[in-house]
Amino acid sequence: MQIFDILLERGFIAKNEDGTPKQVTNPEIRDILNSKSITAYIGFDPTASSFHVGNLLQIMILSHLQRAGHRPIVVVGGGTGLIGDPSGKTEMRKMLTLEKVQENMSKQKEQFKRYIDFSEGKALMVNNADWLLGFNYIDFLRDYGRHFSVNRMLTADCIKNRLETGLSFLEFNYMILQSYDFLHLHKTYGCLLQMGGDDQWGNICSGIELIRRVEGKECYGITCPLLTTASGSKMGKTEKGAVWLDAELFSPYEYYQYWRNVDDRDVIKCLSLFTFLDMEEIRKLSQLKDAQINEAKEVLAFEATKITHGEKAALQAQQDAKSLFGEQKTGDSIPTVEIPLEEIQKGIWVIELIKRSGLETSNSEARRLVQKGGAYINQDKIDSIDLQVTEKYVSNGEMILRAGKKRYVRVLVK
C-alpha cells in the first residue's frame, strides 16, 4: 500500500462519512505522494517546553512520510510563536518572551529526534524566526501583504470564529506569516506539501495561494483530524492534566498506564495512529472483545511507550504494571471489596470510596490522605477530595485504590 493510502487508512487524513479525504486542496497529491519523493512540512509552536499526546498525531505523520521515502521538515515557530496562532482559541494566547520561546525550542528539538531521523539530510528542522525576525515591515507589506484579500481572510474559520470574542491585529497577521513560511520553504527547499490539523485549513490554503501568486507554481495541503476520544473529549488529557512526552513531566510508567487504560472504543484507533504495527496485525487485535480487549491495550501501551521513551523504559513500565496487577489477580495478598455497579454509574465521591474500601477508617482520614498526596486510583494520584469516581476508572470490572507505596485495595464492581 502506498503512503497516501496508508495515512488515510490509519486515520491521519481527515475523512468524510463515506471514507473519502475531507480536506485535500488538490486530489493530485495522492499520485504525487505515491509516485515520487517530495518534501513536506508541519509547523509546531514552541508554547511549552514539552509536546503532549495532542501534538503526537502530527509528529507521527512526519515519521510515516519519512519511512515512505519523503523528506519531512519540522518548522519550529520561533517567530510566529511570539504572536500566537488564533486557530481554535477563544481568546488571545499568552505572550511569550523571546527567551522563553528559545528555551522551549531547545527542549522540543530533543523530543523530535525520537521520532524522526535527521541524519544525512533525511529530514530538516528549521526555525521560522531565522527569516521572519529580520523583515522590514514596510517591505514585507509591499512585497507580500498586497497578495492578501482582507475579505477573504475574514471567511477563514480560524479568523471568523474569533470575531465575536475579539481578534487583535497582532493575531490577524498570523495567517500572513504562516503563508510566507510555506512560500519560503517552497523557494528554499522545494517543499510541496503542508499538513496540519483541521483548524489549519484556512492558513494552509492561504499559503498555497501566496505561492501560486508569487511563484506561479502549485503546492498542496492536507489536514488531519483533531484528536478526540470516543466520549468526545480531547485525547491526551487526564485528571492530572496533559499527557506530556517529557519523562520528567509524565513518567514512562504513567505514559504506559495512560495507553493501557484508554476507552475500549479507542484502542484500535490508537493502535493505528500511535504505533507502527502493520494494519493487518491491528485488524487481528480488533477481533478481541470483552475482557480480551485488555490484550490489545497491553500491546498499545508497550508499543506507544517504546516509541516515545525507548524499549528499555517500555519493558520496565510493563514489568512494573505486571508486578502490581499480577499480585491483584491472585486475590491472596491484597484486600478486596465489592461495590455495586449502579453506584459507580451514578458516581461515588472518592472520600466515601476510600472509607468503604477499608483503605482508611473514616472520612476525615480519607480526606487527609488525599490532601497529603498519598491516595491513588489505578496508579494515578488523586488530586482532589471532590473527585467523583465513575465507570471510566473501571477496567475489566475492577479498579485499584492505594495509600502510599504499600497499602492496596482491589475494588470489584458488580
C-alpha positions in Angstrom: 0.0 0.0 0.0 1.3 3.5 -0.9 1.8 6.3 1.6 -1.3 8.4 0.9 -3.5 5.3 1.3 -1.6 4.3 4.4 -2.2 7.7 6.0 -5.8 7.6 5.0 -6.4 4.0 6.3 -4.6 4.7 9.6 -6.7 7.8 10.2 -4.1 10.5 9.7 -6.1 12.2 7.0 -9.5 13.7 7.9 -12.3 11.8 6.2 -15.9 12.4 5.1 -18.6 10.0 6.2 -18.1 7.9 3.1 -14.4 7.5 3.9 -13.0 9.9 1.2 -10.5 12.6 2.2 -12.2 15.5 3.8 -9.8 18.4 3.3 -7.2 17.9 0.5 -6.5 21.0 -1.6 -5.9 19.1 -4.8 -6.5 15.3 -5.4 -3.3 15.2 -7.5 -1.4 15.0 -4.2 -2.3 11.3 -3.9 -0.5 10.4 -7.1 2.4 12.7 -6.3 3.0 11.2 -2.8 2.6 7.7 -4.1 4.9 8.1 -7.1 7.9 10.2 -6.1 9.8 11.6 -3.1 8.8 15.1 -2.1 9.4 17.5 0.8 6.6 18.1 3.3 6.3 20.2 6.4 4.3 20.7 9.6 4.7 23.6 11.9 4.9 23.5 15.7 4.6 26.4 18.1 7.1 26.5 20.9 4.5 27.4 23.5 5.6 24.8 26.0 8.8 23.0 27.0 7.3 19.6 26.0 5.0 18.2 23.4 1.9 16.2 24.6 -0.2 13.5 23.0 -2.2 16.1 21.2 0.9 17.0 19.2 1.9 13.4 18.7 -0.5 12.8 15.8 1.3 15.3 13.5 4.7 14.1 14.7 3.8 10.5 13.7 2.6 11.8 10.3 6.1 13.1 9.6 7.6 9.9 10.7 5.4 7.9 8.4 6.3 10.2 5.5 10.0 9.7 6.1 9.6 5.9 6.3 8.0 6.1 2.8 11.0 7.9 1.4 9.8 11.6 1.7 11.8 14.4 3.4 9.9 15.9 6.3 10.6 19.5 7.5 9.8 20.3 11.1 9.2 24.1 11.4 9.6 25.3 14.9 7.7 28.6 15.2 10.3 30.7 16.9 8.9 33.8 15.0 5.2 33.0 14.9 5.3 31.7 18.4 5.9 35.3 19.5 2.5 36.1 18.2 0.4 33.0 18.8 -2.0 31.2 16.4 -5.6 32.3 16.9 -6.9 29.0 15.4 -9.0 27.0 17.8 -8.7 29.6 20.5 -11.5 31.7 22.1 -9.1 34.4 23.4 -5.6 35.7 22.7 -2.8 33.4 23.7 -0.4 34.5 26.5 2.5 36.4 25.0 5.9 34.7 25.4 9.2 36.3 25.6 11.9 35.6 23.0 14.0 34.0 25.8 11.1 31.6 26.8 10.5 30.7 23.2 14.2 29.8 22.7 14.2 27.7 25.9 11.1 25.8 24.8 12.5 25.2 21.4 15.8 23.7 22.6 13.8 21.1 24.7 11.4 20.3 21.9 14.2 19.6 19.4 15.4 16.7 21.5 11.9 15.2 21.6 11.6 15.3 17.8 14.7 13.1 17.4 12.9 10.2 19.0 10.5 10.0 16.0 12.4 11.5 13.0 15.9 10.7 11.7 17.7 14.0 11.0 20.9 12.4 9.8 22.4 12.9 6.3 19.7 15.3 5.2 16.9 12.8 5.7 14.9 15.5 7.5 15.2 19.2 8.3 14.4 21.2 11.4 14.2 24.9 10.9 13.1 27.9 12.9 10.9 30.5 11.2 12.5 33.2 13.4 15.5 32.9 11.1 13.6 34.5 8.2 10.7 36.4 9.9 12.5 38.4 12.6 14.7 40.2 10.0 11.9 41.6 7.9 11.4 45.3 7.3 7.7 45.8 7.9 7.1 48.2 5.0 9.0 46.0 2.6 7.1 42.9 3.7 3.7 44.7 3.3 4.7 45.9 -0.2 6.1 42.6 -1.4 3.6 40.2 0.2 0.7 42.0 2.0 -0.7 43.1 -1.3 -1.5 39.5 -2.2 -3.9 39.0 0.7 -7.6 40.0 0.5 -9.0 41.0 3.9 -12.5 40.0 2.8 -11.2 36.5 2.0 -9.2 36.3 5.2 -12.3 37.1 7.2 -14.1 34.0 5.8 -11.5 31.6 7.2 -12.7 29.7 10.3 -9.6 30.4 12.2 -10.4 34.2 12.0 -14.1 34.2 11.6 -14.6 32.2 14.8 -12.7 34.8 16.8 -14.5 37.9 15.6 -17.3 37.5 18.2 -14.9 37.3 21.1 -12.3 39.7 19.7 -9.3 39.3 17.4 -6.2 41.6 17.8 -4.4 42.9 14.8 -1.4 41.1 16.1 -3.2 37.7 15.7 -4.7 38.8 12.4 -1.2 38.8 11.0 -0.6 35.2 11.9 -2.2 33.8 8.6 0.1 36.1 6.5 3.2 35.0 8.4 2.4 31.3 8.2 1.6 31.7 4.5 5.0 33.2 4.0 6.6 30.3 5.8 5.2 27.9 3.1 6.5 30.2 0.4 9.9 30.4 2.0 10.1 26.6 2.4 9.0 26.1 -1.2 11.6 28.5 -2.6 14.4 27.3 -0.3 13.8 23.6 0.0 11.3 22.7 -2.8 8.6 22.0 -0.2 5.4 20.9 -2.0 3.1 19.9 0.9 1.9 21.4 4.2 -0.1 19.3 6.6 -1.8 20.3 9.8 -5.0 20.0 11.9 -8.4 20.7 10.6 -8.3 24.1 12.2 -5.3 25.0 10.0 -7.2 24.6 6.7 -7.5 28.4 6.2 -3.9 29.0 6.9 -2.7 26.2 4.6 -4.9 27.4 1.7 -3.7 30.9 2.1 -0.1 29.7 1.8 -0.8 27.8 -1.3 -2.5 30.8 -2.9 0.5 33.0 -2.0 2.9 30.6 -3.7 0.6 30.5 -6.7 0.6 34.3 -6.9 4.3 34.9 -6.3 5.9 31.8 -7.9 3.2 30.7 -10.3 3.5 27.1 -9.0 1.2 24.6 -7.4 1.6 23.3 -3.9 -0.7 21.2 -1.8 -2.3 20.9 1.6 -3.9 18.1 3.7 -5.5 18.3 7.1 -5.6 15.6 9.8 -8.5 15.2 12.2 -8.5 16.9 15.6 -7.8 14.2 18.2 -10.8 13.2 20.4 -11.8 10.2 22.4 -15.0 8.1 21.8 -16.6 10.2 24.6 -15.9 13.4 22.7 -13.2 14.8 24.9 -9.7 15.8 23.8 -7.3 12.9 23.7 -4.2 13.3 25.8 -5.9 14.6 28.9 -6.1 13.0 32.4 -7.3 14.1 35.8 -3.7 15.4 36.3 -3.7 17.4 33.0 -1.9 16.8 29.7 -0.1 13.6 28.9 3.4 15.0 28.2 6.1 13.3 26.1 8.8 14.5 28.5 9.6 11.8 31.1 10.2 14.4 33.7 6.7 15.8 33.4 4.9 12.5 32.8 6.9 9.3 33.7 7.2 6.4 31.3 5.1 4.3 33.7 2.4 6.9 33.8 2.6 7.1 30.0 2.3 3.3 29.7 -0.7 3.3 32.1 -2.4 6.1 30.1 -2.5 3.9 27.0 -3.3 0.8 29.0 -6.4 2.5 30.4 -7.8 4.1 27.2 -11.5 3.5 26.5 -12.2 0.2 24.8 -13.7 2.0 21.9 -10.5 3.9 21.3 -8.0 1.0 21.3 -7.9 0.3 17.6 -7.8 3.9 16.6 -4.9 4.5 19.0 -3.0 1.4 17.7 -3.4 2.8 14.1 -2.2 6.3 15.0 0.4 5.8 17.7 2.2 2.6 16.8 3.9 1.3 13.7 2.2 -2.1 13.8 1.0 -3.3 10.5 -2.7 -2.7 9.9 -3.1 -6.5 9.3 -1.9 -7.1 12.9 -4.1 -4.3 14.2 -7.1 -5.8 12.4 -6.5 -9.1 14.2 -6.3 -7.3 17.5 -9.7 -5.6 16.6 -11.3 -9.0 16.8 -10.7 -9.2 20.6 -13.8 -8.5 22.6 -14.9 -8.0 26.2 -12.1 -8.9 28.7 -9.7 -9.9 25.9 -9.5 -6.3 24.7 -7.0 -5.8 27.5 -4.5 -7.8 25.5 -4.8 -5.2 22.7 -4.4 -2.4 25.3 -1.2 -4.0 26.6 0.2 -4.1 23.1 -0.8 -0.5 22.6 0.7 0.6 25.9 4.0 -1.2 25.2 4.4 -0.1 21.6 3.4 3.6 22.2 5.8 3.8 25.2 8.6 2.2 23.3 8.4 4.8 20.6 8.3 7.8 23.0 10.6 6.6 25.8 12.6 3.7 24.3 12.3 -0.1 24.6 14.1 -0.2 27.9 11.7 2.2 29.6 8.7 0.4 28.0 9.9 -3.0 29.3 10.4 -1.5 32.8 6.9 0.0 32.7 5.4 -3.2 31.5 7.2 -5.2 34.3 6.1 -2.7 36.9 2.5 -2.9 35.8 2.5 -6.7 35.7 4.1 -6.9 39.2 1.2 -4.9 40.6 -1.6 -6.3 38.6 -0.3 -9.8 38.7 -0.5 -9.6 42.5 -4.0 -8.4 42.3 -5.3 -11.3 40.3 -4.3 -13.8 42.9 -6.6 -12.1 45.4 -4.4 -13.7 48.2 -2.2 -10.8 49.3 -4.5 -7.8 48.6 -7.8 -6.9 50.3 -10.8 -7.0 48.0 -14.2 -5.2 48.4 -17.2 -5.1 46.1 -19.2 -2.0 45.1 -22.5 -2.3 43.1 -22.2 -1.2 39.5 -25.2 1.1 39.9 -23.3 3.3 42.4 -20.3 3.7 40.2 -22.6 4.5 37.2 -24.1 7.3 39.3 -20.7 8.4 40.6 -19.3 8.0 44.1 -17.3 10.6 45.9 -13.7 9.4 46.3 -13.6 10.1 50.1 -16.6 7.8 50.5 -15.0 5.1 48.3 -11.7 5.2 50.3 -13.6 4.8 53.6 -15.9 2.0 52.3 -12.9 0.1 50.8 -11.3 0.0 54.2 -8.2 1.8 53.0 -9.0 4.4 55.7 -11.4 4.1 58.6 -13.1 7.5 58.5 -13.9 10.3 56.1 -11.5 12.6 57.8 -8.6 10.2 57.5 -9.5 9.7 53.8 -9.6 13.4 53.3 -6.2 13.8 54.9 -4.7 11.0 52.8 -5.8 12.8 49.6 -4.7 16.2 50.8 -1.3 14.9 51.6 -0.9 13.4 48.1 -0.9 9.8 49.3 -4.0 8.5 47.6 -4.0 6.8 44.2 -6.6 5.2 41.9 -5.2 2.9 39.2 -1.7 4.4 39.8 -3.0 7.9 39.2 -2.6 10.3 42.1 -5.9 11.6 43.4 -5.5 15.4 43.5 -8.9 16.5 44.7 -11.2 15.5 47.5 -14.1 16.5 45.2 -13.2 13.7 42.7 -16.3 11.7 41.7 -15.3 8.1 40.7 -17.3 6.7 37.7 -17.1 3.9 35.2 -14.2 5.5 33.4 -11.9 4.3 36.3 -13.1 0.7 35.9 -11.1 -1.8 33.8 -12.1 -5.4 33.4 -14.6 -5.0 36.3 -12.2 -3.6 38.8 -10.0 -0.7 40.0 -7.2 -0.4 42.5 -7.0 2.1 45.4 -3.6 2.7 47.0 -2.4 4.6 50.1 1.3 5.4 50.0 3.5 2.7 48.4 2.3 -0.5 50.1 -1.3 -0.4 51.1 -3.7 -1.6 48.3 -7.3 -2.5 48.0 -9.0 -4.0 44.9 -12.5 -2.7 44.3 -14.6 -5.2 42.3 -17.5 -3.5 40.5 -20.5 -5.9 40.1 
